[in-house]
Amino acid sequence: MDIENQTVSLDQGRYLLFLDILGFTKMVETKTAEEIYTVINDALKSFGRWEELNGLFKTIYFSDTFIFYQEPKGYGGWAFLDVYAIGGMLLSALLAKNIPARGAISFGEFDVNLDITGRHQVYFGKAYIEAYKAEQLEKWIGITILPSAWHPYEAENPGVIDAFACEKVWSRRNADDALLLNPFIKLRGWFPSSLIGEINKPYSKWDTPEFPNDILGFKFIRDQAESYAASNDFTSSEAIKYHTTIHFFESILGDQLYKWGVEASFPDNFI
């Protein structure tokens, strides 16, 4: 792509988070309609909260899929920082409610309009297709940041992507140059303060709802992985998702932060 066309693409592109609820088909087959509505409404509340707080992103929902997209077109470093941070906190909020999800963040063409009657929303674009295809290939519970999303930011801010990796914001995967996002932003952010006793307990009341969400979301993944391990299930497709995710958390968090995340959910600390 030449520079002129790349500039046009950046001007017309949007950041997009594609997020799928995992196990939704089984949920529909085994739960009541009221229970399904509760899951969806809980999820939509989290998206609605960030729509209101941010003001520049909107949500599209259908079946088991959420699309959180940048409303004004055009690349901006602010949009990259917003979409990955909000994406992490959205995933954390879902996990805290025992809703496993997986997603991908892309940047590119994405159009949203009403049809000629004004009754139906029409949306399509390369950014959507790219994120959808990437999400479908993953075998874990988490969010990948695709090269289309982070390369423009790196070009504008050389070295920052690797610096953030050192700060445990994400881990860069060599195979496809994707970034594997650490969703527990508040858990990571408050850890240094906890070491010097600057966080008040119970943690369920500290920096709500994001910090408690991180603790509960982390606990949900651990509990599910331990449940599969207890039944010696390490190879089923469902078990692999949780074992792989826990391995990623152990790797990116490191021993001390991982241990603190575990201890933070203890009743004496959390409640």
NULUM-911832 format. One record per residue (C-alpha): residue number from 1; x, y, z. Coordinates in steps of 0.02 Angstrom, whole numbers, plus 50000, padded with zeros to 5 digits. Layout:
+-----+-------+-------+-------+
: pos :  east : north :    up :
+-----+-------+-------+-------+
: NUM :     X :     Y :     Z :
...
+-----+-------+-------+-------+
END
This chain:
+-----+-------+-------+-------+
: pos :  east : north :    up :
+-----+-------+-------+-------+
:   1 : 50000 : 50000 : 50000 :
:   2 : 50072 : 50169 : 49952 :
:   3 : 50080 : 50314 : 50073 :
:   4 : 49937 : 50410 : 49992 :
:   5 : 49816 : 50263 : 50002 :
:   6 : 49872 : 50224 : 50179 :
:   7 : 49830 : 50402 : 50231 :
:   8 : 49656 : 50386 : 50156 :
:   9 : 49633 : 50221 : 50246 :
:  10 : 49685 : 50296 : 50412 :
:  11 : 49570 : 50443 : 50386 :
:  12 : 49421 : 50331 : 50351 :
:  13 : 49458 : 50191 : 50473 :
:  14 : 49383 : 50150 : 50641 :
:  15 : 49440 : 50051 : 50792 :
:  16 : 49330 : 49902 : 50828 :
:  17 : 49319 : 49774 : 50968 :
:  18 : 49231 : 49612 : 50917 :
:  19 : 49182 : 49512 : 51072 :
:  20 : 49092 : 49344 : 51078 :
:  21 : 49010 : 49261 : 51228 :
:  22 : 49079 : 49084 : 51235 :
:  23 : 48964 : 48935 : 51259 :
:  24 : 48810 : 49036 : 51211 :
:  25 : 48729 : 48894 : 51114 :
:  26 : 48742 : 48777 : 51263 :
:  27 : 48676 : 48916 : 51374 :
:  28 : 48521 : 48937 : 51265 :
:  29 : 48493 : 48750 : 51262 :
:  30 : 48507 : 48726 : 51450 :
:  31 : 48445 : 48887 : 51530 :
:  32 : 48279 : 48977 : 51538 :
:  33 : 48238 : 49130 : 51434 :
:  34 : 48243 : 49236 : 51591 :
:  35 : 48418 : 49176 : 51632 :
:  36 : 48477 : 49214 : 51455 :
:  37 : 48404 : 49389 : 51465 :
:  38 : 48496 : 49416 : 51629 :
:  39 : 48663 : 49368 : 51552 :
:  40 : 48636 : 49482 : 51402 :
:  41 : 48574 : 49627 : 51507 :
:  42 : 48722 : 49612 : 51626 :
:  43 : 48839 : 49620 : 51478 :
:  44 : 48750 : 49766 : 51396 :
:  45 : 48756 : 49864 : 51559 :
:  46 : 48946 : 49856 : 51554 :
:  47 : 48952 : 49914 : 51373 :
:  48 : 48826 : 50051 : 51409 :
:  49 : 48930 : 50114 : 51554 :
:  50 : 49082 : 50138 : 51442 :
:  51 : 48980 : 50214 : 51302 :
:  52 : 48922 : 50346 : 51425 :
:  53 : 49092 : 50374 : 51508 :
:  54 : 49189 : 50383 : 51345 :
:  55 : 49062 : 50461 : 51227 :
:  56 : 49154 : 50415 : 51066 :
:  57 : 49117 : 50229 : 51054 :
:  58 : 48953 : 50139 : 51023 :
:  59 : 48891 : 49960 : 51041 :
:  60 : 48805 : 49844 : 50919 :
:  61 : 48735 : 49683 : 50992 :
:  62 : 48662 : 49528 : 50911 :
:  63 : 48644 : 49349 : 50976 :
:  64 : 48810 : 49309 : 51063 :
:  65 : 48912 : 49451 : 50987 :
:  66 : 48955 : 49628 : 51039 :
:  67 : 49039 : 49756 : 50926 :
:  68 : 49111 : 49906 : 51017 :
:  69 : 49162 : 50029 : 50883 :
:  70 : 49235 : 50204 : 50867 :
:  71 : 49097 : 50320 : 50806 :
:  72 : 49199 : 50462 : 50726 :
:  73 : 49303 : 50398 : 50582 :
:  74 : 49490 : 50423 : 50576 :
:  75 : 49644 : 50356 : 50663 :
:  76 : 49692 : 50435 : 50828 :
:  77 : 49814 : 50377 : 50960 :
:  78 : 49680 : 50416 : 51089 :
:  79 : 49563 : 50291 : 51006 :
:  80 : 49693 : 50151 : 51014 :
:  81 : 49725 : 50185 : 51199 :
:  82 : 49539 : 50193 : 51234 :
:  83 : 49487 : 50036 : 51142 :
:  84 : 49618 : 49921 : 51219 :
:  85 : 49591 : 49988 : 51396 :
:  86 : 49402 : 49985 : 51385 :
:  87 : 49411 : 49815 : 51300 :
:  88 : 49509 : 49745 : 51446 :
:  89 : 49387 : 49816 : 51573 :
:  90 : 49237 : 49752 : 51475 :
:  91 : 49308 : 49577 : 51471 :
:  92 : 49347 : 49588 : 51657 :
:  93 : 49168 : 49644 : 51693 :
:  94 : 49098 : 49496 : 51596 :
:  95 : 49213 : 49371 : 51681 :
:  96 : 49164 : 49443 : 51851 :
:  97 : 48985 : 49391 : 51809 :
:  98 : 49045 : 49217 : 51756 :
:  99 : 49022 : 49258 : 51572 :
: 100 : 49171 : 49193 : 51472 :
: 101 : 49209 : 49293 : 51315 :
: 102 : 49340 : 49307 : 51179 :
: 103 : 49376 : 49447 : 51058 :
: 104 : 49490 : 49542 : 50942 :
: 105 : 49530 : 49726 : 50912 :
: 106 : 49558 : 49787 : 50734 :
: 107 : 49569 : 49951 : 50640 :
: 108 : 49501 : 49983 : 50466 :
: 109 : 49346 : 50013 : 50364 :
: 110 : 49183 : 49990 : 50458 :
: 111 : 49020 : 50069 : 50402 :
: 112 : 48863 : 50086 : 50505 :
: 113 : 48705 : 50157 : 50427 :
: 114 : 48517 : 50137 : 50423 :
: 115 : 48434 : 50057 : 50273 :
: 116 : 48323 : 50159 : 50157 :
: 117 : 48170 : 50131 : 50268 :
: 118 : 48261 : 50190 : 50424 :
: 119 : 48205 : 50032 : 50515 :
: 120 : 48360 : 49922 : 50503 :
: 121 : 48540 : 49951 : 50551 :
: 122 : 48664 : 49898 : 50417 :
: 123 : 48847 : 49872 : 50462 :
: 124 : 48993 : 49794 : 50371 :
: 125 : 49177 : 49820 : 50336 :
: 126 : 49350 : 49746 : 50326 :
: 127 : 49388 : 49785 : 50509 :
: 128 : 49238 : 49680 : 50562 :
: 129 : 49286 : 49533 : 50451 :
: 130 : 49467 : 49539 : 50509 :
: 131 : 49419 : 49541 : 50694 :
: 132 : 49288 : 49404 : 50671 :
: 133 : 49409 : 49287 : 50582 :
: 134 : 49546 : 49318 : 50709 :
: 135 : 49432 : 49286 : 50857 :
: 136 : 49371 : 49121 : 50783 :
: 137 : 49549 : 49054 : 50772 :
: 138 : 49590 : 49079 : 50957 :
: 139 : 49586 : 48938 : 51087 :
: 140 : 49587 : 49043 : 51245 :
: 141 : 49479 : 49168 : 51339 :
: 142 : 49544 : 49341 : 51303 :
: 143 : 49568 : 49482 : 51179 :
: 144 : 49698 : 49493 : 51041 :
: 145 : 49752 : 49661 : 50971 :
: 146 : 49784 : 49638 : 50786 :
: 147 : 49928 : 49720 : 50691 :
: 148 : 49804 : 49832 : 50597 :
: 149 : 49761 : 49907 : 50767 :
: 150 : 49931 : 49932 : 50845 :
: 151 : 50047 : 49962 : 50697 :
: 152 : 49981 : 50140 : 50664 :
: 153 : 50008 : 50182 : 50848 :
: 154 : 50184 : 50110 : 50846 :
: 155 : 50226 : 50211 : 50689 :
: 156 : 50175 : 50369 : 50782 :
: 157 : 50252 : 50318 : 50949 :
: 158 : 50405 : 50209 : 50916 :
: 159 : 50451 : 50093 : 51059 :
: 160 : 50294 : 50119 : 51162 :
: 161 : 50218 : 49949 : 51117 :
: 162 : 50370 : 49857 : 51184 :
: 163 : 50377 : 49971 : 51336 :
: 164 : 50196 : 49927 : 51377 :
: 165 : 50239 : 49743 : 51356 :
: 166 : 50372 : 49765 : 51492 :
: 167 : 50236 : 49841 : 51602 :
: 168 : 50128 : 49684 : 51578 :
: 169 : 49995 : 49773 : 51475 :
: 170 : 50007 : 49638 : 51342 :
: 171 : 50120 : 49505 : 51270 :
: 172 : 50173 : 49506 : 51088 :
: 173 : 50149 : 49343 : 50992 :
: 174 : 50285 : 49310 : 50864 :
: 175 : 50183 : 49197 : 50751 :
: 176 : 50063 : 49331 : 50689 :
: 177 : 50124 : 49492 : 50774 :
: 178 : 49964 : 49504 : 50877 :
: 179 : 49963 : 49573 : 51054 :
: 180 : 49882 : 49465 : 51188 :
: 181 : 49797 : 49586 : 51306 :
: 182 : 49807 : 49574 : 51495 :
: 183 : 49628 : 49620 : 51542 :
: 184 : 49663 : 49648 : 51726 :
: 185 : 49714 : 49830 : 51711 :
: 186 : 49666 : 49881 : 51888 :
: 187 : 49741 : 49726 : 51968 :
: 188 : 49905 : 49766 : 51882 :
: 189 : 49892 : 49952 : 51918 :
: 190 : 49857 : 49938 : 52104 :
: 191 : 49988 : 49805 : 52140 :
: 192 : 50132 : 49928 : 52178 :
: 193 : 50018 : 50023 : 52298 :
: 194 : 49971 : 49863 : 52386 :
: 195 : 50153 : 49824 : 52419 :
: 196 : 50169 : 49981 : 52525 :
: 197 : 50000 : 49963 : 52609 :
: 198 : 49908 : 50104 : 52519 :
: 199 : 49751 : 50004 : 52474 :
: 200 : 49611 : 49991 : 52600 :
: 201 : 49516 : 49830 : 52626 :
: 202 : 49392 : 49759 : 52588 :
: 203 : 49444 : 49757 : 52405 :
: 204 : 49262 : 49740 : 52352 :
: 205 : 49241 : 49925 : 52400 :
: 206 : 49402 : 49990 : 52320 :
: 207 : 49401 : 50075 : 52149 :
: 208 : 49232 : 50003 : 52103 :
: 209 : 49177 : 49922 : 51995 :
: 210 : 49336 : 49892 : 51894 :
: 211 : 49455 : 49831 : 52031 :
: 212 : 49329 : 49709 : 52109 :
: 213 : 49286 : 49651 : 51932 :
: 214 : 49469 : 49607 : 51903 :
: 215 : 49477 : 49506 : 52063 :
: 216 : 49315 : 49412 : 52029 :
: 217 : 49355 : 49387 : 51844 :
: 218 : 49526 : 49317 : 51885 :
: 219 : 49447 : 49202 : 52016 :
: 220 : 49317 : 49140 : 51890 :
: 221 : 49451 : 49085 : 51766 :
: 222 : 49553 : 49001 : 51902 :
: 223 : 49402 : 48911 : 51975 :
: 224 : 49349 : 48846 : 51805 :
: 225 : 49524 : 48785 : 51763 :
: 226 : 49539 : 48700 : 51933 :
: 227 : 49370 : 48617 : 51908 :
: 228 : 49425 : 48543 : 51742 :
: 229 : 49591 : 48489 : 51817 :
: 230 : 49503 : 48404 : 51964 :
: 231 : 49411 : 48293 : 51841 :
: 232 : 49572 : 48261 : 51743 :
: 233 : 49504 : 48354 : 51593 :
: 234 : 49650 : 48435 : 51504 :
: 235 : 49605 : 48399 : 51324 :
: 236 : 49422 : 48441 : 51292 :
: 237 : 49394 : 48601 : 51192 :
: 238 : 49313 : 48686 : 51342 :
: 239 : 49451 : 48636 : 51463 :
: 240 : 49589 : 48690 : 51344 :
: 241 : 49519 : 48868 : 51340 :
: 242 : 49535 : 48886 : 51529 :
: 243 : 49702 : 48796 : 51549 :
: 244 : 49777 : 48900 : 51408 :
: 245 : 49710 : 49061 : 51484 :
: 246 : 49779 : 49021 : 51656 :
: 247 : 49949 : 48982 : 51580 :
: 248 : 49945 : 49152 : 51494 :
: 249 : 49901 : 49241 : 51657 :
: 250 : 50042 : 49152 : 51749 :
: 251 : 50161 : 49207 : 51613 :
: 252 : 50111 : 49389 : 51596 :
: 253 : 50074 : 49427 : 51778 :
: 254 : 50227 : 49345 : 51852 :
: 255 : 50236 : 49253 : 52019 :
: 256 : 50209 : 49399 : 52138 :
: 257 : 50064 : 49482 : 52048 :
: 258 : 49980 : 49315 : 52012 :
: 259 : 49993 : 49268 : 52197 :
: 260 : 49921 : 49435 : 52250 :
: 261 : 49776 : 49412 : 52128 :
: 262 : 49738 : 49245 : 52210 :
: 263 : 49749 : 49315 : 52386 :
: 264 : 49643 : 49467 : 52342 :
: 265 : 49490 : 49355 : 52322 :
: 266 : 49506 : 49279 : 52494 :
: 267 : 49352 : 49325 : 52600 :
: 268 : 49458 : 49416 : 52731 :
: 269 : 49528 : 49529 : 52595 :
: 270 : 49383 : 49547 : 52475 :
: 271 : 49225 : 49557 : 52580 :
+-----+-------+-------+-------+
END
